[in-house]
Structures are given as C-alpha cells and as structure tokens.
C-alpha cells in the first residue's frame, strides 16, 4: 500500500494509491486528521489502511500534485 500527500488546486489531503487513482483518506476521516503525519502520531495507521482497502478511489493520479508524504514529521 502506498500512501501519498497531494494537492488538487488549493485542496490538500492525503490518500492511498489504487491503480491509476487514489482513495482520499483525509476526506474519509472527515477532517479529523489534517495530514498523514497527524494520522501517524495519533496511532491511526490501521484505520487509514482499512479506509484505503474498503473505499473506492475517487481522485485520478493525473490530476494531483504530489507533496512530501509526511509534510509535518
């Protein structure tokens, strides 16, 4: 499983790559975690992995700009 942080226009989030798209995990968490670093610090990686496997991808990779995976280590 590959996690990425990304931007689309002015929107920033993080997600998991599935094929040529990604699951927007930041959105799936409902704003509870602003960054992937916040997920890691909260010990919520298992929940992120579950969301990544159970949700359908919704953001085409060709539309995103990659950000550092953990922008706030």
C-alpha positions as CSV (number, residue, x, y, z in Angstrom):
1,X,0.0,0.0,0.0
2,X,1.4,3.4,-1.0
3,X,0.3,6.5,0.9
4,X,0.8,10.0,-0.6
5,X,0.1,13.5,0.3
6,X,-1.3,15.6,-2.5
7,X,-2.8,18.8,-3.7
8,X,-5.5,19.4,-6.4
9,X,-5.8,23.2,-6.9
10,X,-6.0,24.7,-3.4
11,X,-7.2,21.5,-1.8
12,X,-4.6,19.5,0.2
13,X,-5.1,16.0,1.6
14,X,-3.5,12.5,1.8
15,X,-4.6,9.2,0.4
16,X,-3.7,5.7,-0.8
17,X,-2.9,4.8,-4.4
18,X,-5.2,2.2,-6.0
19,X,-4.3,1.7,-9.7
20,X,-4.3,5.0,-11.5
21,X,-6.4,6.8,-8.8
22,X,-6.3,7.3,-5.1
23,X,-8.6,7.0,-2.1
24,X,-8.8,10.4,-0.4
25,X,-8.3,9.2,3.2
26,X,-8.1,12.7,4.6
27,X,-11.7,13.3,3.3
28,X,-12.8,9.8,4.5
29,X,-11.6,10.7,8.0
30,X,-13.9,13.7,7.9
31,X,-11.3,16.2,8.7
32,X,-10.2,14.5,12.0
33,X,-6.6,14.5,10.8
34,X,-5.2,17.3,8.7
35,X,-2.1,15.5,7.5
36,X,-0.7,12.0,7.2
37,X,1.8,12.9,9.9
38,X,-1.2,13.6,12.3
39,X,-2.5,10.1,11.4
40,X,0.8,8.5,12.3
41,X,1.2,10.5,15.6
42,X,-2.4,9.5,16.6
43,X,-1.7,5.8,16.0
44,X,-4.4,5.8,13.4
45,X,-2.5,4.0,10.6
46,X,-4.6,0.8,11.0
47,X,-7.8,2.8,10.4
48,X,-6.2,4.6,7.4
49,X,-5.2,1.2,6.0
50,X,-8.8,-0.1,6.5
51,X,-10.2,3.0,4.7
52,X,-7.8,2.5,1.9
53,X,-8.9,-1.0,1.3
54,X,-12.6,-0.5,1.8
55,X,-13.2,2.7,-0.1
56,X,-13.3,3.2,-3.8
57,X,-10.7,5.5,-5.4
58,X,-12.0,8.9,-6.4
59,X,-9.1,11.1,-7.4
60,X,-7.2,10.4,-10.6
61,X,-3.5,10.5,-10.2
62,X,-3.1,12.6,-13.3
63,X,-4.9,15.5,-11.6
64,X,-2.8,15.7,-8.4
65,X,0.4,17.4,-7.4
66,X,2.5,15.2,-5.1
67,X,3.5,16.7,-1.8
68,X,6.0,15.3,0.7
69,X,4.4,12.1,2.1
70,X,4.7,13.3,5.7
71,X,4.8,17.1,5.4
72,X,5.0,17.6,9.2
73,X,7.3,14.9,10.6
